[in-house]
Amino acid sequence: MSKQEHLIPIGTMARINRITIPTLRYYDRIGLLKPKRTDPDTGYRYYSLEQNARLDIISYMKEMGMSISEISEILQKEDLNLIEEILSRKNEQFYKEMETLKIRQDFVRSAIDSIERYRKAPSTGTTSLEYIDQRYIWSIPCSENFYEKDLECYERLLTQLRSALISSDFPQVHSYNTGTSILQKDFTKQRYIADKVFIFADYPLAKRYPNMTVLPSGMYACIYADKYEDELPFAQKLYDYCRDKGYLISGDYICEVLTEFNVFDADRRNMFMRLQVPVTVSE
């Protein structure tokens, strides 16, 4: 029996290696795996079983995330140092991808929690005293006082915040958990002057981006709102609540956007907000 009779056609080679015939043709075209014989009349390709070893190593490298061009370079140069270099790059790439997935998973969980909080929150306009755990924020100054203007002004500030986040290499998903603040000295005098616009961050993100401000844990006087137009009258109601209860306002006023429901309205934001100020409760 001649050696040629041991060759197998391209269809059989594809089937036993669980790849497609076009893939084998592509490997031939780029020089990654040449058939042992190509029929000069029909162009039909034939392979030896020994070539399965080359397909195995190609599949192995693809499973590690290597591109065809990287695999081709490795197999052509037969350089162990090159293999190590490419694998090191892949390892770093996978680490970053896992980190990104973890961030997305955290925000999915946060979004679920926000919806649940929305369902269980007090009725809009109801005041309450709540304990809020320590939080972190990353902020930029408000370039305009949107309290004296309109929703379009507020949208401009969010656009500026998102541009600053992109410039600082924050993942896009963080731009959806936002807040604004009024300085304590202004709020206690009932002067509504926007101070900062910011995102909320958890501890892992705060470790990655050191320029964070800590919002300390403690008791906060809160009121919930579900319309942009309600913030100022509800902020006034929150101030009156603190005064009537004898609570000492001990920090800046914060409007925290807990979640947005823009799936219901394409023309404007539908925000569920928690307006809050840290307070000291006298004994």
Backbone hydrogen bonds, N-H to C=O, Kabsch-Sander energy under -0.5 kcal/mol:
donor,donor_aa,acceptor,acceptor_aa,energy
5,E,2,S,-1.0
6,H,3,K,-1.6
7,L,4,Q,-1.5
8,I,47,Y,-3.7
10,I,45,R,-1.4
13,M,9,P,-2.2
14,A,10,I,-2.5
15,R,11,G,-2.2
16,I,12,T,-2.5
17,N,13,M,-1.0
18,R,15,R,-0.9
19,I,14,A,-2.3
24,L,20,T,-1.7
25,R,21,I,-2.4
26,Y,22,P,-2.3
27,Y,23,T,-2.6
28,D,24,L,-2.0
29,R,25,R,-2.4
30,I,26,Y,-2.1
31,G,28,D,-0.9
32,L,27,Y,-2.0
33,L,27,Y,-1.3
36,K,46,Y,-1.3
37,R,46,Y,-1.8
39,D,44,Y,-3.0
43,G,39,D,-2.6
46,Y,37,R,-2.6
47,Y,8,I,-3.1
51,Q,48,S,-1.4
52,N,49,L,-1.9
53,A,50,E,-1.3
55,L,51,Q,-1.7
56,D,52,N,-2.5
57,I,53,A,-1.9
58,I,54,R,-2.0
59,S,55,L,-2.5
60,Y,56,D,-2.4
61,M,57,I,-2.3
62,K,58,I,-2.2
63,E,59,S,-2.2
64,M,60,Y,-1.0
65,G,62,K,-1.9
66,M,61,M,-2.2
71,I,67,S,-2.5
72,S,68,I,-2.8
73,E,69,S,-2.1
74,I,70,E,-2.3
75,L,71,I,-2.7
76,Q,72,S,-1.8
77,K,73,E,-2.4
78,E,74,I,-2.6
80,L,78,E,-0.6
83,I,79,D,-1.8
84,E,80,L,-2.2
85,E,81,N,-2.3
86,I,82,L,-2.6
87,L,83,I,-2.5
88,S,84,E,-2.2
89,R,85,E,-1.9
90,K,86,I,-2.4
91,N,87,L,-2.4
92,E,88,S,-2.0
93,Q,89,R,-2.4
94,F,90,K,-2.8
95,Y,91,N,-2.0
96,K,92,E,-2.1
97,E,93,Q,-2.2
98,M,94,F,-2.7
99,E,95,Y,-2.1
100,T,96,K,-2.4
101,L,97,E,-2.4
102,K,98,M,-2.3
103,I,99,E,-2.1
104,R,100,T,-2.3
105,Q,101,L,-2.7
106,D,102,K,-2.4
107,F,103,I,-1.9
108,V,104,R,-2.2
109,R,105,Q,-2.5
110,S,106,D,-2.3
111,A,107,F,-2.6
112,I,108,V,-2.3
113,D,109,R,-2.4
114,S,110,S,-2.4
115,I,111,A,-2.1
116,E,112,I,-2.2
117,R,113,D,-2.6
118,Y,114,S,-2.4
119,R,115,I,-2.1
120,K,116,E,-1.7
121,A,117,R,-1.2
125,G,224,Y,-2.3
126,T,123,S,-2.4
128,S,222,C,-2.2
130,E,128,S,-0.5
130,E,220,Y,-2.9
132,I,130,E,-0.5
132,I,218,G,-2.6
135,R,215,L,-2.4
136,Y,201,A,-1.2
137,I,213,T,-2.4
138,W,199,I,-1.8
140,I,197,V,-2.3
142,C,195,D,-2.6
143,S,141,P,-0.5
146,F,144,E,-1.2
148,E,145,N,-1.9
149,K,146,F,-1.1
153,C,150,D,-0.6
154,Y,150,D,-1.5
155,E,151,L,-2.3
156,R,152,E,-1.8
157,L,153,C,-1.8
158,L,154,Y,-2.0
159,T,155,E,-2.1
160,Q,156,R,-2.1
161,L,157,L,-2.4
162,R,158,L,-2.5
163,S,159,T,-2.1
164,A,160,Q,-2.2
165,L,161,L,-2.4
166,I,162,R,-2.4
167,S,163,S,-2.2
168,S,164,A,-1.4
169,D,166,I,-1.6
170,F,165,L,-2.7
174,H,171,P,-1.7
175,S,172,Q,-2.0
176,Y,173,V,-1.2
177,N,174,H,-1.2
178,T,176,Y,-0.8
179,G,198,F,-2.1
180,T,255,C,-1.8
181,S,196,K,-1.8
182,I,253,Y,-2.0
183,L,193,I,-0.5
186,D,183,L,-0.7
187,F,183,L,-2.8
188,T,184,Q,-2.7
189,K,186,D,-0.6
190,Q,187,F,-1.9
191,R,186,D,-3.3
192,Y,190,Q,-0.6
193,I,191,R,-1.3
194,A,192,Y,-0.5
195,D,181,S,-3.2
196,K,181,S,-0.6
197,V,140,I,-2.3
198,F,179,G,-2.7
199,I,138,W,-2.0
200,F,177,N,-2.2
201,A,136,Y,-2.8
206,A,202,D,-2.1
207,K,203,Y,-2.1
208,R,204,P,-1.4
209,Y,205,L,-2.4
212,M,210,P,-2.2
213,T,137,I,-2.8
215,L,135,R,-3.2
218,G,132,I,-1.8
220,Y,130,E,-3.5
221,A,277,V,-2.6
222,C,128,S,-3.1
223,I,275,L,-2.1
224,Y,126,T,-0.8
225,A,273,M,-2.3
230,D,227,K,-1.3
231,E,228,Y,-1.5
234,F,230,D,-2.4
235,A,231,E,-2.9
236,Q,232,L,-2.1
237,K,233,P,-1.8
238,L,234,F,-2.4
239,Y,235,A,-2.2
240,D,236,Q,-2.4
241,Y,237,K,-2.1
242,C,238,L,-2.1
243,R,239,Y,-2.3
244,D,240,D,-2.9
245,K,241,Y,-2.0
246,G,242,C,-0.9
246,G,243,R,-0.6
247,Y,242,C,-2.3
248,L,280,T,-2.3
249,I,247,Y,-0.6
250,S,278,P,-2.7
251,G,278,P,-0.6
253,Y,182,I,-2.0
254,I,276,Q,-2.8
255,C,180,T,-2.7
256,E,254,I,-0.6
256,E,274,R,-2.2
257,V,178,T,-2.4
257,V,255,C,-0.6
258,L,256,E,-1.1
258,L,272,F,-1.9
259,T,272,F,-1.3
261,F,270,N,-3.0
264,F,261,F,-1.7
271,M,269,R,-0.6
272,F,259,T,-2.6
273,M,225,A,-3.5
273,M,271,M,-0.6
274,R,256,E,-2.6
275,L,223,I,-3.0
275,L,273,M,-0.6
276,Q,254,I,-2.4
277,V,221,A,-1.8
279,V,219,M,-2.5
280,T,248,L,-2.4
281,V,279,V,-0.6
282,S,280,T,-0.6
